[in-house]
Amino acid sequence: MARAKKEAPRAKKSDAARVILSVGDDVSTDVIYPGRYMATVLPSETPAFAFADHPGFQAAVKAKSIPPGAVVAAGDNFGCGSSREQAASCLKGHGVVVVARSFARIFLQNAINLGLNVVTAPGFAAEEGDEIELDGRVVRNNTKRRDYDVTPLPSARQAIIEAGGLIPYTRARLVAGKGRGAREGVSTRG
């Protein structure tokens, strides 16, 4: 007997957004958030150093001209290198969406835990200034008139991103009485 395949949740449809930065393959966390800024760890401070060595991106940071939902377009293995959490937090601080052909495993987990909106779209290509639309299953490059299929995250991981990260997700589940301790009658208050 064939079982119905459970459909992955779709990300919310977005309005069109512009690509504010396009990078290639194997972009390391040291490029995203250079090691010389590692003493700065507060999520309120790390965004100032996102792509610190990229003059165009830094000009947009200083001008405070990065609109929420703007797209960072990337190739394969985005976020490779060290496990520094600041590489994800500095991007989240700008409210960008990172669309890449693939992500390094540790960066992807850090992004999910921090609630950074990430989209995996194998074959994806875009240049700075391109207009992009996300509909949950497809990334549409309106400028190039090309569609790219999305590899969806498992529903639990997507729920963490949509909640704003692992801490808000867990807090909401505990408040709603859906946490492990709440089910087992264990106090969830300190």
C-alpha positions as CSV (number, residue, x, y, z in Angstrom):
1,M,0.0,0.0,0.0
2,A,1.4,3.4,-1.0
3,R,1.7,5.9,1.7
4,A,0.9,9.6,1.0
5,K,4.1,11.6,1.1
6,K,3.8,14.3,3.7
7,E,4.4,17.7,2.0
8,A,7.0,19.9,3.5
9,P,5.7,23.3,4.7
10,R,6.1,26.1,2.3
11,A,7.9,29.3,3.3
12,K,5.8,32.3,3.2
13,K,5.6,34.0,-0.3
14,S,7.7,37.1,-0.3
15,D,7.4,40.3,-2.2
16,A,10.2,40.8,-4.7
17,A,13.6,41.7,-3.1
18,R,16.8,42.8,-4.5
19,V,20.1,41.0,-4.4
20,I,22.4,43.2,-2.3
21,L,25.4,40.9,-2.5
22,S,26.3,38.1,-4.8
23,V,29.2,35.8,-3.8
24,G,30.6,32.6,-5.3
25,D,31.4,29.2,-3.9
26,D,33.2,28.3,-0.6
27,V,32.6,31.6,1.1
28,S,34.1,31.1,4.5
29,T,32.9,32.4,7.9
30,D,36.1,34.5,7.9
31,V,34.9,36.4,4.9
32,I,31.4,36.8,6.3
33,Y,32.6,37.8,9.7
34,P,36.4,38.4,9.9
35,G,38.3,36.9,12.8
36,R,39.7,40.3,13.8
37,Y,36.2,41.1,15.1
38,M,35.8,38.0,17.2
39,A,35.9,40.0,20.5
40,T,32.6,41.5,19.4
41,V,30.0,38.9,20.1
42,L,26.8,40.8,21.0
43,P,24.1,40.2,18.3
44,S,23.4,44.0,18.5
45,E,27.0,44.8,17.5
46,T,28.0,42.0,15.1
47,P,26.0,43.3,12.1
48,A,28.4,46.3,11.7
49,F,31.1,43.8,10.7
50,A,29.2,41.7,8.2
51,F,31.4,41.2,5.1
52,A,33.7,43.8,6.6
53,D,36.2,43.5,3.7
54,H,33.5,44.0,1.0
55,P,33.4,47.8,0.2
56,G,30.0,47.8,-1.4
57,F,28.3,45.8,1.3
58,Q,30.0,47.9,4.0
59,A,28.9,51.1,2.3
60,A,25.3,49.9,2.5
61,V,25.8,48.9,6.2
62,K,27.1,52.4,7.0
63,A,24.3,54.1,5.1
64,K,21.8,51.8,6.8
65,S,20.3,51.1,3.4
66,I,19.9,47.3,3.6
67,P,16.2,46.7,3.5
68,P,14.7,43.8,5.5
69,G,14.3,40.8,3.2
70,A,17.2,41.8,0.9
71,V,19.0,38.8,-0.6
72,V,22.5,37.6,-0.3
73,A,23.0,35.3,-3.2
74,A,25.7,32.5,-2.8
75,G,27.0,29.5,-4.6
76,D,28.0,26.1,-3.0
77,N,29.2,25.6,0.5
78,F,28.3,29.0,1.9
79,G,29.6,29.5,5.4
80,C,32.4,26.9,5.3
81,G,35.4,27.2,7.7
82,S,35.1,27.9,11.4
83,S,32.0,27.4,13.6
84,R,31.8,31.0,14.6
85,E,28.1,31.9,15.3
86,Q,28.8,35.5,14.5
87,A,28.8,34.7,10.8
88,A,25.1,34.0,11.0
89,S,24.2,36.6,13.7
90,C,25.8,39.5,11.7
91,L,23.6,38.6,8.7
92,K,20.5,38.1,10.8
93,G,21.0,41.6,12.2
94,H,20.4,43.0,8.8
95,G,17.3,40.9,8.2
96,V,18.6,39.5,5.0
97,V,17.7,36.2,3.3
98,V,20.6,34.1,2.3
99,V,19.8,32.0,-0.9
100,A,22.6,29.6,-1.7
101,R,23.1,26.5,-3.8
102,S,24.3,24.8,-0.6
103,F,25.4,25.6,2.9
104,A,28.2,24.3,5.1
105,R,26.7,22.1,7.8
106,I,27.7,24.0,10.9
107,F,26.8,27.4,9.3
108,L,23.4,26.1,8.4
109,Q,22.8,24.8,12.0
110,N,23.9,28.2,13.4
111,A,21.6,30.0,11.0
112,I,18.6,27.9,12.0
113,N,19.4,28.3,15.7
114,L,19.6,32.1,15.4
115,G,16.6,32.4,13.1
116,L,18.5,33.6,10.0
117,N,16.3,33.0,6.9
118,V,18.2,30.6,4.7
119,V,17.0,29.0,1.4
120,T,18.8,26.2,-0.4
121,A,18.3,26.3,-4.2
122,P,20.6,24.0,-6.1
123,G,21.6,25.6,-9.4
124,F,20.7,29.1,-8.2
125,A,22.4,32.1,-9.8
126,A,21.9,35.8,-9.4
127,E,23.8,39.0,-9.6
128,E,23.7,42.1,-7.5
129,G,20.7,44.1,-8.3
130,D,18.6,41.2,-9.6
131,E,15.0,41.0,-8.4
132,I,14.2,37.8,-6.5
133,E,10.9,36.3,-5.3
134,L,10.6,33.4,-2.9
135,D,7.4,31.3,-2.9
136,G,8.5,28.4,-0.7
137,R,9.1,25.9,-3.4
138,V,10.8,28.1,-6.0
139,V,13.2,31.0,-6.0
140,R,12.3,33.1,-9.0
141,N,14.9,35.4,-10.5
142,N,12.6,38.0,-12.2
143,T,15.6,39.8,-13.8
144,K,16.9,36.7,-15.5
145,R,13.4,35.1,-15.9
146,R,14.7,31.8,-14.3
147,D,13.2,29.6,-11.6
148,Y,15.2,27.5,-9.2
149,D,13.7,24.7,-7.2
150,V,14.1,24.9,-3.4
151,T,15.3,22.1,-1.3
152,P,13.0,22.6,1.8
153,L,14.3,22.3,5.3
154,P,12.6,19.7,7.5
155,S,9.5,21.2,9.1
156,A,11.0,21.4,12.6
157,R,14.0,23.4,11.4
158,Q,11.8,25.7,9.3
159,A,9.6,26.3,12.4
160,I,12.7,27.3,14.4
161,I,13.6,29.9,11.8
162,E,10.0,31.2,11.6
163,A,10.0,31.6,15.4
164,G,13.1,33.8,15.2
165,G,15.5,31.1,16.4
166,L,15.9,28.2,18.8
167,I,15.4,30.3,22.0
168,P,12.2,32.0,20.9
169,Y,10.9,28.7,19.5
170,T,11.6,26.8,22.7
171,R,10.2,29.6,24.9
172,A,7.0,29.6,22.9
173,R,6.6,25.8,23.1
174,L,7.2,25.9,26.9
175,V,4.6,28.7,27.3
176,A,2.1,26.8,25.2
177,G,2.7,23.7,27.4
178,K,4.3,21.7,24.5
179,G,7.8,21.4,26.0
180,R,9.1,18.1,27.4
181,G,9.0,19.3,31.0
182,A,5.4,20.5,30.6
183,R,4.3,17.1,29.2
184,E,5.9,15.2,32.0
185,G,4.7,17.5,34.8
186,V,8.2,18.9,35.5
187,S,8.3,22.6,36.4
188,T,9.6,24.7,33.5
189,R,10.1,27.7,35.7
190,G,13.4,28.5,37.4
